[in-house]
Amino acid sequence: MKHSPSTPTPQQADMAKVYDNGAEAFQAEAPGLFSWRALGAPALYNALRPTFEAPNLEDLRWLDEGSASGRIVQFLIDHGVPARQIDGVEISHRGTQGS
C-alpha cells in the first residue's frame, strides 16, 4: 500500500507515539546533557565554524531534522544564524510544543 507524504505509515505513527511519550522529559534535559555539552556542541561547532564565518551567513537556509528539544536551533542562533533562516522538522507533535 502506498502512502502519501502527508499520511504516516503505521510504523511512522508508532514511532511518533514513542517520541511523544518521551518528548517533554527530553526537552527539559537535552540542552544540559553532558553528551551535548562535551561532545555534540563542540563537534557541531568545529564542523560548522567555516560556515559561521562565511560572509553570506544571513543568506543561508538551515534545516534541523529532529528538532524537538530546540537545542540545535538555539545553537545556530547563538552562533549568528538568524532565526528566520532556520526550519525544523519533528515527528513528535508533543516535541514541538516547547520549541
N, CA, C and O atoms as a GROMACS GRO file, in nm:
protein
  396
    1MET      N    1   0.084  -0.118   0.000
    1MET     CA    2   0.000   0.000   0.000
    1MET      C    3   0.088   0.124   0.000
    1MET      O    4   0.181   0.135   0.081
    2LYS      N    5   0.061   0.217  -0.089
    2LYS     CA    6   0.136   0.341  -0.097
    2LYS      C    7   0.077   0.444  -0.001
    2LYS      O    8  -0.045   0.451   0.018
    3HIS      N    9   0.165   0.524   0.057
    3HIS     CA   10   0.122   0.632   0.146
    3HIS      C   11   0.169   0.764   0.087
    3HIS      O   12   0.279   0.772   0.032
    4SER      N   13   0.087   0.864   0.100
    4SER     CA   14   0.130   0.997   0.057
    4SER      C   15   0.224   1.052   0.163
    4SER      O   16   0.222   1.006   0.277
    5PRO      N   17   0.307   1.149   0.129
    5PRO     CA   18   0.400   1.206   0.227
    5PRO      C   19   0.329   1.263   0.350
    5PRO      O   20   0.388   1.269   0.458
    6SER      N   21   0.205   1.305   0.336
    6SER     CA   22   0.135   1.364   0.450
    6SER      C   23   0.062   1.260   0.534
    6SER      O   24   0.014   1.293   0.643
    7THR      N   25   0.054   1.136   0.488
    7THR     CA   26  -0.012   1.030   0.562
    7THR      C   27   0.094   0.935   0.616
    7THR      O   28   0.162   0.867   0.539
    8PRO      N   29   0.110   0.930   0.750
    8PRO     CA   30   0.213   0.842   0.804
    8PRO      C   31   0.179   0.696   0.784
    8PRO      O   32   0.062   0.656   0.788
    9THR      N   33   0.283   0.617   0.764
    9THR     CA   34   0.265   0.472   0.760
    9THR      C   35   0.234   0.427   0.903
    9THR      O   36   0.257   0.503   0.997
   10PRO      N   37   0.183   0.304   0.921
   10PRO     CA   38   0.161   0.255   1.057
   10PRO      C   39   0.289   0.257   1.142
   10PRO      O   40   0.285   0.288   1.261
   11GLN      N   41   0.402   0.224   1.081
   11GLN     CA   42   0.529   0.226   1.154
   11GLN      C   43   0.566   0.368   1.197
   11GLN      O   44   0.614   0.389   1.308
   12GLN      N   45   0.544   0.464   1.109
   12GLN     CA   46   0.573   0.603   1.144
   12GLN      C   47   0.482   0.652   1.256
   12GLN      O   48   0.526   0.724   1.345
   13ALA      N   49   0.356   0.613   1.252
   13ALA     CA   50   0.262   0.652   1.358
   13ALA      C   51   0.306   0.593   1.492
   13ALA      O   52   0.300   0.661   1.594
   14ASP      N   53   0.351   0.467   1.492
   14ASP     CA   54   0.400   0.405   1.615
   14ASP      C   55   0.525   0.478   1.665
   14ASP      O   56   0.539   0.501   1.785
   15MET      N   57   0.615   0.513   1.573
   15MET     CA   58   0.736   0.583   1.611
   15MET      C   59   0.702   0.720   1.671
   15MET      O   60   0.764   0.761   1.769
   16ALA      N   61   0.607   0.788   1.613
   16ALA     CA   62   0.565   0.918   1.666
   16ALA      C   63   0.514   0.904   1.809
   16ALA      O   64   0.540   0.990   1.893
   17LYS      N   65   0.441   0.797   1.838
   17LYS     CA   66   0.390   0.774   1.974
   17LYS      C   67   0.505   0.755   2.072
   17LYS      O   68   0.503   0.808   2.183
   18VAL      N   69   0.606   0.680   2.031
   18VAL     CA   70   0.723   0.659   2.117
   18VAL      C   71   0.790   0.793   2.146
   18VAL      O   72   0.821   0.823   2.261
   19TYR      N   73   0.811   0.873   2.043
   19TYR     CA   74   0.872   1.004   2.062
   19TYR      C   75   0.784   1.094   2.148
   19TYR      O   76   0.835   1.166   2.234
   20ASP      N   77   0.653   1.091   2.125
   20ASP     CA   78   0.561   1.172   2.205
   20ASP      C   79   0.572   1.139   2.353
   20ASP      O   80   0.570   1.229   2.437
   21ASN      N   81   0.584   1.011   2.386
   21ASN     CA   82   0.590   0.969   2.526
   21ASN      C   83   0.712   1.025   2.599
   21ASN      O   84   0.705   1.049   2.720
   22GLY      N   85   0.820   1.046   2.530
   22GLY     CA   86   0.941   1.097   2.596
   22GLY      C   87   0.974   1.241   2.564
   22GLY      O   88   1.077   1.292   2.609
   23ALA      N   89   0.890   1.307   2.488
   23ALA     CA   90   0.923   1.441   2.437
   23ALA      C   91   0.945   1.543   2.547
   23ALA      O   92   1.045   1.616   2.544
   24GLU      N   93   0.855   1.552   2.642
   24GLU     CA   94   0.866   1.656   2.745
   24GLU      C   95   0.991   1.637   2.830
   24GLU      O   96   1.062   1.734   2.859
   25ALA      N   97   1.018   1.514   2.870
   25ALA     CA   98   1.137   1.488   2.951
   25ALA      C   99   1.264   1.521   2.873
   25ALA      O  100   1.358   1.578   2.928
   26PHE      N  101   1.267   1.484   2.746
   26PHE     CA  102   1.386   1.511   2.665
   26PHE      C  103   1.406   1.661   2.645
   26PHE      O  104   1.519   1.710   2.654
   27GLN      N  105   1.297   1.734   2.620
   27GLN     CA  106   1.309   1.879   2.603
   27GLN      C  107   1.370   1.945   2.725
   27GLN      O  108   1.455   2.034   2.714
   28ALA      N  109   1.327   1.900   2.841
   28ALA     CA  110   1.375   1.961   2.964
   28ALA      C  111   1.523   1.932   2.988
   28ALA      O  112   1.594   2.016   3.043
   29GLU      N  113   1.569   1.816   2.949
   29GLU     CA  114   1.706   1.773   2.979
   29GLU      C  115   1.807   1.795   2.867
   29GLU      O  116   1.926   1.810   2.893
   30ALA      N  117   1.761   1.796   2.743
   30ALA     CA  118   1.852   1.792   2.627
   30ALA      C  119   1.961   1.898   2.626
   30ALA      O  120   2.077   1.864   2.603
   31PRO      N  121   1.929   2.026   2.649
   31PRO     CA  122   2.035   2.127   2.640
   31PRO      C  123   2.147   2.109   2.742
   31PRO      O  124   2.261   2.150   2.717
   32GLY      N  125   2.117   2.048   2.856
   32GLY     CA  126   2.218   2.033   2.959
   32GLY      C  127   2.284   1.898   2.966
   32GLY      O  128   2.369   1.875   3.053
   33LEU      N  129   2.248   1.808   2.878
   33LEU     CA  130   2.308   1.674   2.881
   33LEU      C  131   2.458   1.682   2.858
   33LEU      O  132   2.506   1.757   2.772
   34PHE      N  133   2.531   1.605   2.935
   34PHE     CA  134   2.677   1.604   2.923
   34PHE      C  135   2.721   1.571   2.780
   34PHE      O  136   2.813   1.632   2.727
   35SER      N  137   2.653   1.474   2.720
   35SER     CA  138   2.692   1.433   2.585
   35SER      C  139   2.678   1.548   2.485
   35SER      O  140   2.756   1.557   2.390
   36TRP      N  141   2.580   1.634   2.506
   36TRP     CA  142   2.563   1.751   2.419
   36TRP      C  143   2.669   1.856   2.448
   36TRP      O  144   2.734   1.906   2.356
   37ARG      N  145   2.686   1.888   2.575
   37ARG     CA  146   2.780   1.995   2.612
   37ARG      C  147   2.924   1.957   2.583
   37ARG      O  148   3.002   2.041   2.538
   38ALA      N  149   2.962   1.832   2.609
   38ALA     CA  150   3.102   1.791   2.596
   38ALA      C  151   3.138   1.738   2.458
   38ALA      O  152   3.252   1.750   2.415
   39LEU      N  153   3.040   1.681   2.388
   39LEU     CA  154   3.070   1.619   2.259
   39LEU      C  155   2.993   1.682   2.144
   39LEU      O  156   3.052   1.729   2.046
   40GLY      N  157   2.862   1.683   2.155
   40GLY     CA  158   2.777   1.727   2.044
   40GLY      C  159   2.799   1.871   2.001
   40GLY      O  160   2.826   1.899   1.884
   41ALA      N  161   2.787   1.963   2.096
   41ALA     CA  162   2.801   2.105   2.062
   41ALA      C  163   2.941   2.139   2.011
   41ALA      O  164   2.953   2.207   1.910
   42PRO      N  165   3.048   2.094   2.079
   42PRO     CA  166   3.182   2.123   2.025
   42PRO      C  167   3.206   2.063   1.886
   42PRO      O  168   3.266   2.128   1.800
   43ALA      N  169   3.160   1.941   1.864
   43ALA     CA  170   3.178   1.879   1.733
   43ALA      C  171   3.100   1.953   1.625
   43ALA      O  172   3.149   1.973   1.514
   44LEU      N  173   2.978   1.993   1.659
   44LEU     CA  174   2.897   2.068   1.563
   44LEU      C  175   2.961   2.202   1.532
   44LEU      O  176   2.963   2.245   1.416
   45TYR      N  177   3.012   2.269   1.634
   45TYR     CA  178   3.079   2.397   1.612
   45TYR      C  179   3.200   2.380   1.520
   45TYR      O  180   3.219   2.457   1.426
   46ASN      N  181   3.281   2.279   1.548
   46ASN     CA  182   3.401   2.256   1.464
   46ASN      C  183   3.363   2.227   1.320
   46ASN      O  184   3.430   2.273   1.228
   47ALA      N  185   3.256   2.152   1.300
   47ALA     CA  186   3.212   2.120   1.164
   47ALA      C  187   3.156   2.241   1.092
   47ALA      O  188   3.173   2.256   0.971
   48LEU      N  189   3.089   2.329   1.167
   48LEU     CA  190   3.020   2.443   1.104
   48LEU      C  191   3.097   2.575   1.113
   48LEU      O  192   3.054   2.675   1.056
   49ARG      N  193   3.208   2.577   1.182
   49ARG     CA  194   3.283   2.702   1.200
   49ARG      C  195   3.310   2.776   1.069
   49ARG      O  196   3.288   2.897   1.064
   50PRO      N  197   3.355   2.709   0.963
   50PRO     CA  198   3.376   2.784   0.838
   50PRO      C  199   3.247   2.850   0.786
   50PRO      O  200   3.250   2.959   0.730
   51THR      N  201   3.136   2.783   0.806
   51THR     CA  202   3.008   2.839   0.761
   51THR      C  203   2.968   2.957   0.849
   51THR      O  204   2.918   3.057   0.798
   52PHE      N  205   2.990   2.946   0.980
   52PHE     CA  206   2.957   3.057   1.070
   52PHE      C  207   3.039   3.181   1.036
   52PHE      O  208   2.995   3.293   1.060
   53GLU      N  209   3.159   3.161   0.982
   53GLU     CA  210   3.247   3.272   0.948
   53GLU      C  211   3.227   3.322   0.805
   53GLU      O  212   3.292   3.418   0.763
   54ALA      N  213   3.138   3.258   0.730
   54ALA     CA  214   3.114   3.296   0.591
   54ALA      C  215   3.048   3.434   0.583
   54ALA      O  216   2.964   3.467   0.667
   55PRO      N  217   3.085   3.513   0.484
   55PRO     CA  218   3.026   3.646   0.471
   55PRO      C  219   2.877   3.644   0.436
   55PRO      O  220   2.807   3.743   0.458
   56ASN      N  221   2.829   3.534   0.383
   56ASN     CA  222   2.688   3.526   0.342
   56ASN      C  223   2.603   3.446   0.440
   56ASN      O  224   2.501   3.390   0.401
   57LEU      N  225   2.642   3.441   0.567
   57LEU     CA  226   2.571   3.361   0.667
   57LEU      C  227   2.422   3.393   0.670
   57LEU      O  228   2.340   3.302   0.684
   58GLU      N  229   2.386   3.519   0.659
   58GLU     CA  230   2.245   3.557   0.666
   58GLU      C  231   2.166   3.516   0.542
   58GLU      O  232   2.043   3.524   0.542
   59ASP      N  233   2.232   3.473   0.437
   59ASP     CA  234   2.164   3.429   0.315
   59ASP      C  235   2.140   3.278   0.312
   59ASP      O  236   2.068   3.229   0.226
   60LEU      N  237   2.200   3.205   0.405
   60LEU     CA  238   2.190   3.060   0.405
   60LEU      C  239   2.063   3.013   0.475
   60LEU      O  240   2.016   3.077   0.569
   61ARG      N  241   2.008   2.901   0.429
   61ARG     CA  242   1.892   2.837   0.494
   61ARG      C  243   1.943   2.716   0.570
   61ARG      O  244   2.037   2.650   0.527
   62TRP      N  245   1.881   2.687   0.684
   62TRP     CA  246   1.922   2.579   0.771
   62TRP      C  247   1.803   2.489   0.799
   62TRP      O  248   1.690   2.537   0.812
   63LEU      N  249   1.827   2.359   0.808
   63LEU     CA  250   1.724   2.262   0.841
   63LEU      C  251   1.770   2.179   0.959
   63LEU      O  252   1.876   2.117   0.955
   64ASP      N  253   1.690   2.179   1.064
   64ASP     CA  254   1.716   2.094   1.180
   64ASP      C  255   1.616   1.980   1.175
   64ASP      O  256   1.497   1.999   1.201
   65GLU      N  257   1.663   1.863   1.142
   65GLU     CA  258   1.577   1.745   1.133
   65GLU      C  259   1.578   1.673   1.267
   65GLU      O  260   1.682   1.628   1.314
   66GLY      N  261   1.461   1.665   1.328
   66GLY     CA  262   1.452   1.609   1.462
   66GLY      C  263   1.475   1.719   1.565
   66GLY      O  264   1.561   1.706   1.652
   67SER      N  265   1.398   1.825   1.555
   67SER     CA  266   1.426   1.947   1.630
   67SER      C  267   1.348   1.964   1.759
   67SER      O  268   1.331   2.077   1.806
   68ALA      N  269   1.299   1.856   1.818
   68ALA     CA  270   1.210   1.866   1.934
   68ALA      C  271   1.266   1.948   2.049
   68ALA      O  272   1.195   2.033   2.103
   69SER      N  273   1.389   1.925   2.086
   69SER     CA  274   1.441   1.995   2.204
   69SER      C  275   1.474   2.140   2.174
   69SER      O  276   1.480   2.222   2.266
   70GLY      N  277   1.496   2.172   2.049
   70GLY     CA  278   1.532   2.308   2.013
   70GLY      C  279   1.677   2.342   2.036
   70GLY      O  280   1.719   2.456   2.012
   71ARG      N  281   1.756   2.246   2.083
   71ARG     CA  282   1.895   2.281   2.117
   71ARG      C  283   1.979   2.312   1.994
   71ARG      O  284   2.068   2.396   2.001
   72ILE      N  285   1.954   2.246   1.882
   72ILE     CA  286   2.030   2.278   1.760
   72ILE      C  287   1.990   2.416   1.708
   72ILE      O  288   2.075   2.496   1.669
   73VAL      N  289   1.860   2.442   1.708
   73VAL     CA  290   1.812   2.574   1.664
   73VAL      C  291   1.874   2.682   1.751
   73VAL      O  292   1.923   2.783   1.700
   74GLN      N  293   1.872   2.663   1.883
   74GLN     CA  294   1.931   2.762   1.973
   74GLN      C  295   2.081   2.775   1.950
   74GLN      O  296   2.135   2.885   1.953
   75PHE      N  297   2.148   2.664   1.926
   75PHE     CA  298   2.291   2.663   1.896
   75PHE      C  299   2.319   2.750   1.773
   75PHE      O  300   2.411   2.832   1.774
   76LEU      N  301   2.240   2.730   1.668
   76LEU     CA  302   2.259   2.808   1.546
   76LEU      C  303   2.237   2.957   1.570
   76LEU      O  304   2.315   3.040   1.525
   77ILE      N  305   2.131   2.989   1.643
   77ILE     CA  306   2.102   3.129   1.674
   77ILE      C  307   2.216   3.189   1.756
   77ILE      O  308   2.260   3.301   1.730
   78ASP      N  309   2.266   3.114   1.854
   78ASP     CA  310   2.377   3.162   1.937
   78ASP      C  311   2.503   3.188   1.856
   78ASP      O  312   2.589   3.265   1.900
   79HIS      N  313   2.514   3.126   1.739
   79HIS     CA  314   2.632   3.145   1.654
   79HIS      C  315   2.603   3.235   1.534
   79HIS      O  316   2.673   3.230   1.433
   80GLY      N  317   2.500   3.318   1.546
   80GLY     CA  318   2.476   3.423   1.448
   80GLY      C  319   2.381   3.392   1.336
   80GLY      O  320   2.361   3.476   1.248
   81VAL      N  321   2.320   3.274   1.335
   81VAL     CA  322   2.224   3.241   1.229
   81VAL      C  323   2.090   3.306   1.263
   81VAL      O  324   2.037   3.281   1.371
   82PRO      N  325   2.036   3.387   1.175
   82PRO     CA  326   1.906   3.448   1.202
   82PRO      C  327   1.796   3.340   1.212
   82PRO      O  328   1.791   3.249   1.130
   83ALA      N  329   1.712   3.351   1.313
   83ALA     CA  330   1.606   3.251   1.335
   83ALA      C  331   1.518   3.233   1.211
   83ALA      O  332   1.472   3.122   1.185
   84ARG      N  333   1.496   3.338   1.137
   84ARG     CA  334   1.410   3.330   1.018
   84ARG      C  335   1.469   3.240   0.909
   84ARG      O  336   1.400   3.203   0.815
   85GLN      N  337   1.597   3.207   0.922
   85GLN     CA  338   1.665   3.123   0.823
   85GLN      C  339   1.666   2.975   0.863
   85GLN      O  340   1.723   2.892   0.791
   86ILE      N  341   1.604   2.942   0.976
   86ILE     CA  342   1.609   2.805   1.029
   86ILE      C  343   1.471   2.742   1.022
   86ILE      O  344   1.372   2.801   1.065
   87ASP      N  345   1.466   2.622   0.967
   87ASP     CA  346   1.343   2.542   0.966
   87ASP      C  347   1.371   2.416   1.046
   87ASP      O  348   1.481   2.362   1.044
   88GLY      N  349   1.268   2.369   1.117
   88GLY     CA  350   1.281   2.247   1.195
   88GLY      C  351   1.173   2.148   1.157
   88GLY      O  352   1.061   2.186   1.126
   89VAL      N  353   1.209   2.021   1.161
   89VAL     CA  354   1.115   1.913   1.131
   89VAL      C  355   1.120   1.816   1.249
   89VAL      O  356   1.228   1.780   1.296
   90GLU      N  357   1.002   1.775   1.296
   90GLU     CA  358   0.995   1.684   1.410
   90GLU      C  359   0.878   1.589   1.393
   90GLU      O  360   0.770   1.630   1.352
   91ILE      N  361   0.900   1.462   1.424
   91ILE     CA  362   0.796   1.361   1.410
   91ILE      C  363   0.694   1.370   1.524
   91ILE      O  364   0.579   1.331   1.508
   92SER      N  365   0.737   1.420   1.638
   92SER     CA  366   0.653   1.424   1.757
   92SER      C  367   0.578   1.556   1.766
   92SER      O  368   0.639   1.663   1.766
   93HIS      N  369   0.447   1.549   1.776
   93HIS     CA  370   0.368   1.672   1.793
   93HIS      C  371   0.396   1.733   1.930
   93HIS      O  372   0.404   1.856   1.943
   94ARG      N  373   0.412   1.650   2.031
   94ARG     CA  374   0.445   1.700   2.164
   94ARG      C  375   0.584   1.761   2.166
   94ARG      O  376   0.609   1.858   2.238
   95GLY      N  377   0.672   1.704   2.089
   95GLY     CA  378   0.809   1.753   2.087
   95GLY      C  379   0.822   1.894   2.037
   95GLY      O  380   0.917   1.963   2.072
   96THR      N  381   0.729   1.939   1.956
   96THR     CA  382   0.738   2.074   1.902
   96THR      C  383   0.669   2.177   1.989
   96THR      O  384   0.681   2.297   1.963
   97GLN      N  385   0.598   2.135   2.091
   97GLN     CA  386   0.523   2.230   2.172
   97GLN      C  387   0.611   2.322   2.254
   97GLN      O  388   0.573   2.436   2.280
   98GLY      N  389   0.727   2.276   2.295
   98GLY     CA  390   0.813   2.359   2.376
   98GLY      C  391   0.924   2.427   2.299
   98GLY      O  392   0.998   2.507   2.356
   99SER      N  393   0.937   2.397   2.171
   99SER     CA  394   1.047   2.452   2.091
   99SER      C  395   1.013   2.589   2.036
   99SER      O  396   1.094   2.650   1.967
   0.00000   0.00000   0.00000
